[in-house]
Amino acid sequence: MAATDSNYNEEMQLFRHMVLRFLEQKVLPYYDTWEKNHHMPREIWNTMGNAGILLVDFPEKYGAAAASFDVCQMIQEEMCRLNLAGLAGGYNIHANIVAPYLLHVGNQQQQDRWLPAMVTGKVVTAIAMTEPGAGSDLAGIRTKAVKDGDDYILNGSKTFITNGIHADMIIVCAKTDINAGSKGISLFLVDTSLPGFSRGNPIEKIGQHSSDTAELFFENMRIPSDALLGEEGKGFMYLMQELPRERLGVAVQAIGHAQGALDLTCDYVKERKAFGQSVSQFQNTRFKLAQCQTELEMCRALLEKYMLKYQRDEMTVTDAARLKLAATEMQLTMVNECLQLFGGYGYTDEYPISRFYRDARIQTIYAGSSEIMKEVIARDILGR
């Protein structure tokens, strides 16, 4: 946070105007084409870097702006409010998830190598945990990294990896001790230019079409020992340590997305006529929108509470689970209600509400499904 409220508000407004100008000029005119092509050009990362919005809250010594944590979250919220969830998802992985792993767990050599290039967009990053046979149960992953002299030999595959097509560096979750369960998991900073790495075709999804999602393969891939992130066998601990920020970022996206859908719907129902009057005059419409707006504000208040806890380093895994569960479930319900108020037009690609609807569906699945969030919360309540 900045030193005073006035300084903080001034900083936030300055960055917000810059981000909105960037999105309006460099993204919105082309985004429909990216969605139709199911492809976002690699160059957009360099463009974001040049605009100064990648890793915006990181130290100046890496070329970043050293802005407040809130600014990074605001950028994601504005992307989602403008119906750019595919871009926001990739941004979240790169700037809000991978980068903090490097800052909090990486050594100085690793930080110096990767962070400046991530700030400029020269290097795009991803994180690879999920496998065809292991999602939320990370202890069940089968990707292995076996020590061989000064190197590790990496074998396995990952799936549903956001930024997988463009990624130059990937944090890979692998077993270094197959008999140790979660205590045998380690993390590696994998340079995708090395031999033994390959990517499958982009995975076609029902939403977030412009966000590249891929299956990744590691076949006898030799990676240097200095690619190990942190200490061997402590990967699961690092994952638990960084999960709160990841889930907080997903909640931010949910709130921005829901706000954008609500704004769009309010404009539509005031213009749309039925039975001789504006659709906004029907009690059903008014009550639905009132309920949506109230639930959105409740989640926004919860987000503000937990963002403050995060900044004080007090946010727990359970806090993050509550926030993600509440915000993403609200998002799905709200976008569904908004689409209903568009009637048949809401079911057409011509109206942007349909993209809001499609893009929202993944939110209760990735970064821990709603069912997993409930289990985390229940264990905290019941003590087991």
C-alpha positions in Angstrom: 0.0 0.0 0.0 1.2 3.6 -0.6 2.0 5.8 2.3 -1.3 7.8 2.4 -4.8 7.2 1.1 -4.5 10.2 -1.2 -1.3 9.0 -2.7 -2.7 5.5 -3.0 -5.9 6.6 -4.7 -3.9 8.8 -7.1 -1.6 5.9 -8.0 -4.6 3.6 -8.5 -6.4 6.1 -10.8 -3.3 6.7 -12.8 -2.7 3.1 -13.4 -6.4 2.4 -14.1 -6.5 5.1 -16.8 -3.3 3.8 -18.4 -4.7 0.2 -18.4 -8.0 1.2 -19.9 -6.3 3.2 -22.6 -4.0 0.3 -23.4 -6.9 -2.2 -23.6 -9.1 0.1 -25.7 -6.3 0.7 -28.2 -4.3 -2.5 -28.3 -6.7 -5.3 -27.4 -10.4 -4.5 -27.8 -10.2 -3.8 -31.6 -8.7 -7.2 -32.2 -10.1 -9.4 -29.4 -13.1 -10.7 -31.4 -10.8 -11.9 -34.1 -8.5 -13.7 -31.5 -11.6 -15.4 -30.1 -12.8 -16.6 -33.5 -9.3 -17.8 -34.3 -8.9 -19.5 -30.9 -5.5 -17.8 -30.8 -3.9 -14.8 -29.1 -0.8 -13.6 -30.8 2.5 -14.0 -29.0 3.3 -10.3 -29.7 0.6 -9.2 -27.2 2.9 -10.1 -24.4 5.6 -7.8 -25.7 3.0 -5.1 -26.1 1.8 -5.5 -22.5 5.5 -5.4 -21.4 6.1 -2.2 -23.3 3.0 -0.7 -21.7 4.4 -1.5 -18.3 1.5 -3.7 -17.0 3.4 -7.0 -16.5 4.6 -7.7 -13.0 3.5 -4.2 -12.2 3.9 -4.7 -8.4 7.4 -6.1 -8.5 10.6 -4.2 -7.5 12.1 -1.6 -9.7 15.4 -3.4 -9.9 13.8 -5.9 -12.2 12.4 -3.1 -14.4 8.9 -3.2 -12.9 6.9 -0.2 -11.5 7.0 -1.2 -7.8 3.3 -0.4 -7.7 1.0 -1.6 -4.9 -0.4 -5.2 -4.9 -3.9 -3.8 -5.5 -2.8 -2.4 -8.9 -2.0 -5.9 -10.2 -5.4 -7.1 -9.1 -7.1 -4.1 -10.6 -5.6 -4.9 -14.0 -7.2 -8.3 -14.0 -10.5 -6.9 -12.8 -10.6 -4.4 -15.6 -9.7 -7.0 -18.2 -12.6 -9.2 -17.0 -15.1 -6.3 -16.7 -14.4 -5.5 -20.4 -15.1 -9.2 -21.3 -11.5 -10.1 -21.9 -11.4 -13.1 -19.6 -9.1 -15.1 -22.0 -6.4 -12.4 -21.7 -6.9 -12.0 -18.0 -6.4 -15.8 -17.4 -3.0 -15.7 -19.1 -2.1 -12.5 -17.4 -3.0 -14.0 -14.0 -0.8 -17.0 -14.6 2.2 -15.0 -15.7 2.1 -11.9 -13.4 0.1 -13.0 -10.4 1.1 -16.7 -10.0 4.5 -17.6 -11.6 6.2 -14.3 -10.8 5.5 -14.5 -7.0 6.9 -18.1 -6.9 10.2 -16.7 -8.3 10.2 -13.7 -5.9 9.4 -15.7 -2.8 11.1 -19.0 -3.4 13.7 -18.4 -6.2 17.3 -17.5 -5.5 18.9 -14.3 -6.8 20.4 -16.0 -9.9 17.0 -17.3 -10.9 15.3 -14.0 -10.2 17.9 -12.1 -12.2 17.6 -14.5 -15.1 13.8 -14.6 -15.4 12.1 -11.6 -13.8 13.4 -8.8 -16.0 12.4 -10.8 -19.2 9.0 -11.5 -17.7 8.5 -7.7 -17.0 9.2 -6.9 -20.7 7.2 -9.8 -22.1 10.3 -11.3 -23.7 9.6 -14.4 -21.6 6.1 -15.8 -21.2 5.5 -18.2 -18.3 3.2 -21.0 -17.2 2.8 -23.3 -14.3 2.3 -27.0 -14.9 0.7 -29.0 -12.1 -2.3 -30.8 -13.6 -1.8 -34.2 -15.4 -4.2 -36.4 -17.3 -4.6 -38.6 -14.2 -4.1 -36.0 -11.4 -5.9 -32.8 -10.9 -6.5 -31.5 -7.4 -4.8 -34.5 -5.9 -1.2 -33.4 -6.5 0.2 -36.3 -4.5 -0.9 -38.5 -7.4 1.2 -36.8 -10.1 3.4 -39.1 -12.2 5.9 -36.7 -13.8 9.3 -37.6 -12.4 12.6 -35.7 -12.1 15.5 -38.1 -11.5 18.9 -36.8 -10.4 21.7 -37.6 -12.9 25.0 -36.0 -12.0 24.6 -32.3 -12.1 21.3 -32.5 -13.9 17.8 -33.9 -13.5 16.1 -36.1 -16.2 12.5 -35.0 -16.5 9.8 -37.4 -17.8 6.0 -37.0 -17.9 3.2 -34.9 -19.2 0.9 -32.1 -18.1 -2.5 -31.0 -19.4 -4.8 -27.9 -19.3 -1.8 -25.6 -19.0 -2.7 -22.0 -19.6 0.0 -20.1 -21.6 1.3 -23.6 -22.6 1.6 -22.7 -26.3 3.5 -19.5 -25.8 5.5 -20.3 -22.6 9.2 -19.8 -22.7 9.6 -20.9 -19.1 7.3 -23.2 -17.1 7.3 -24.1 -13.4 6.9 -27.8 -13.5 5.7 -29.9 -10.5 7.4 -33.3 -10.5 8.2 -36.2 -8.2 11.8 -36.4 -7.0 10.9 -39.2 -4.6 8.1 -41.5 -5.8 7.7 -43.1 -2.4 7.3 -39.9 -0.3 3.8 -38.8 -1.3 3.4 -35.0 -1.2 6.8 -34.7 0.5 8.4 -36.1 -2.6 7.3 -33.2 -4.9 9.7 -30.6 -6.2 9.4 -27.6 -8.5 11.6 -26.8 -11.5 12.0 -23.7 -13.7 12.0 -25.4 -17.1 13.4 -23.6 -20.1 11.2 -24.8 -23.0 14.0 -24.3 -25.6 15.8 -27.3 -24.2 15.7 -30.7 -26.0 13.1 -33.2 -24.8 10.2 -30.7 -24.4 7.2 -30.6 -26.8 3.7 -29.3 -26.8 0.5 -30.9 -28.1 -2.1 -29.1 -30.2 -4.0 -26.3 -28.4 -6.9 -27.6 -26.4 -10.2 -26.4 -27.7 -12.4 -25.2 -24.8 -16.1 -24.0 -24.5 -14.9 -20.6 -23.3 -11.9 -18.3 -23.1 -11.1 -19.2 -26.7 -8.2 -16.8 -27.2 -6.4 -18.1 -24.1 -3.9 -20.7 -25.3 -4.2 -24.0 -23.3 -2.0 -27.0 -24.1 -0.8 -30.4 -23.2 2.9 -30.6 -22.5 5.4 -33.4 -22.8 8.8 -34.0 -21.2 10.7 -36.9 -22.7 14.1 -37.6 -21.1 14.5 -33.9 -20.8 17.8 -32.9 -19.2 17.5 -29.9 -17.0 20.4 -28.4 -15.0 20.3 -28.7 -11.2 20.1 -24.9 -10.9 16.6 -25.2 -12.4 15.4 -26.5 -9.0 13.1 -23.9 -7.4 13.7 -23.8 -3.7 14.6 -27.0 -2.0 14.1 -30.6 -3.2 11.0 -32.2 -1.7 9.4 -28.9 -0.6 7.4 -28.3 -3.7 4.0 -29.1 -2.1 4.8 -26.7 0.8 5.6 -24.0 -1.8 2.3 -24.7 -3.6 0.3 -24.3 -0.4 2.2 -21.1 0.4 1.4 -19.5 -2.9 -2.2 -20.8 -3.3 -3.9 -17.9 -1.4 -2.7 -15.3 -4.0 -3.7 -17.5 -6.9 -7.2 -18.0 -5.6 -7.5 -14.4 -4.6 -6.7 -13.5 -8.3 -9.4 -15.8 -9.5 -11.9 -14.1 -7.2 -10.8 -10.7 -8.5 -11.5 -12.0 -12.0 -14.9 -13.3 -10.9 -15.9 -9.9 -9.5 -14.7 -7.9 -12.5 -16.5 -10.4 -14.9 -19.7 -10.2 -12.9 -19.6 -6.4 -12.9 -19.1 -6.3 -16.6 -22.0 -8.7 -17.2 -24.3 -6.7 -14.9 -23.4 -3.4 -16.6 -24.1 -4.8 -20.0 -27.4 -6.3 -18.9 -28.6 -3.0 -17.3 -28.0 -1.2 -20.5 -29.8 -3.8 -22.5 -32.9 -4.0 -20.4 -33.4 -0.3 -20.5 -33.3 -0.3 -24.3 -35.2 -3.5 -25.0 -39.0 -3.2 -25.4 -41.7 -5.8 -24.6 -45.4 -5.5 -24.3 -45.2 -1.8 -24.9 -42.6 -0.9 -22.2 -39.0 -1.2 -21.4 -37.9 -4.6 -20.0 -36.3 -2.7 -17.1 -39.8 -1.8 -15.9 -40.9 -5.3 -15.2 -40.7 -6.3 -11.6 -39.0 -9.6 -12.3 -36.2 -7.7 -14.1 -35.8 -5.2 -11.4 -35.7 -7.8 -8.6 -33.3 -10.0 -10.5 -30.9 -7.2 -11.0 -31.2 -6.0 -7.4 -30.4 -9.5 -6.2 -27.4 -9.7 -8.5 -26.0 -6.4 -7.5 -26.4 -7.1 -3.8 -24.6 -10.5 -4.1 -21.8 -8.9 -6.1 -21.3 -6.2 -3.5 -21.2 -8.8 -0.7 -18.4 -10.7 -2.5 -16.6 -7.4 -3.2 -16.6 -6.7 0.6 -15.2 -10.2 1.3 -12.5 -9.6 -1.3 -11.5 -6.3 0.3 -11.3 -8.0 3.7 -9.1 -10.8 2.4 -6.9 -8.5 0.3 -6.0 -6.6 3.4 -5.3 -9.9 5.2 -3.0 -10.9 2.3 -1.1 -7.7 2.4 -0.5 -8.2 6.1 0.6 -11.8 5.3 -2.3 -13.1 7.4 -4.4 -14.7 4.6 -4.8 -18.5 5.1 -5.5 -21.3 2.7 -9.0 -21.5 4.2 -9.6 -17.8 3.7 -8.6 -18.1 0.1 -10.9 -21.1 -0.3 -13.9 -19.2 1.1 -13.2 -16.2 -1.1 -12.8 -18.3 -4.3 -15.9 -20.4 -3.5 -18.1 -17.4 -2.8 -16.9 -15.2 -5.7 -16.9 -17.8 -8.5 -20.2 -19.3 -7.5 -21.7 -15.8 -7.4 -20.2 -15.2 -10.8 -21.8 -18.3 -12.4 -25.2 -17.6 -10.9 -25.1 -13.9 -11.8 -24.0 -14.3 -15.4 -26.7 -17.0 -15.9 -29.4 -14.6 -14.6 -28.0 -11.8 -16.8 -28.1 -14.0 -20.0 -31.7 -14.9 -19.2 -32.7 -11.3 -19.3 -31.4 -11.1 -22.9 -33.8 -13.8 -23.9 -33.0 -15.5 -27.2 -30.5 -12.9 -28.1 -28.4 -14.0 -25.2 -27.9 -17.3 -26.8 -26.3 -15.8 -29.9 -22.6 -15.0 -30.5 -23.7 -11.6 -31.7 -24.4 -10.4 -28.2 -21.3 -10.2 -25.8 -23.3 -11.6 -22.9 -22.8 -15.1 -24.5 -19.1 -14.8 -24.1 -19.5 -13.6 -20.5 -21.5 -16.8 -20.0 -19.0 -19.2 -21.7 -15.9 -17.7 -20.1 -17.3 -17.8 -16.6 -17.8 -21.6 -16.5 -14.2 -22.6 -15.9 -13.9 -20.3 -12.8 -15.4 -22.9 -10.4 -13.1 -25.6 -11.7 -9.5 -24.4 -12.1 -7.3 -23.3 -9.1 -9.2 -25.8 -7.1 -12.8 -26.8 -7.8 -15.7 -25.6 -5.7 -16.0 -29.1 -4.2 -12.3 -28.9 -3.2 -12.9 -25.5 -1.7 -15.7 -26.8 0.4 -13.6 -29.7 1.6 -10.8 -27.3 2.6 -13.3 -25.1 4.6 -14.9 -28.1 6.2 -11.6 -29.5 7.4 -10.9 -26.1 9.0 -14.3 -26.1 10.7 -14.2 -29.7 11.9 -10.5 -29.9 12.6 -9.9 -32.8 10.3 
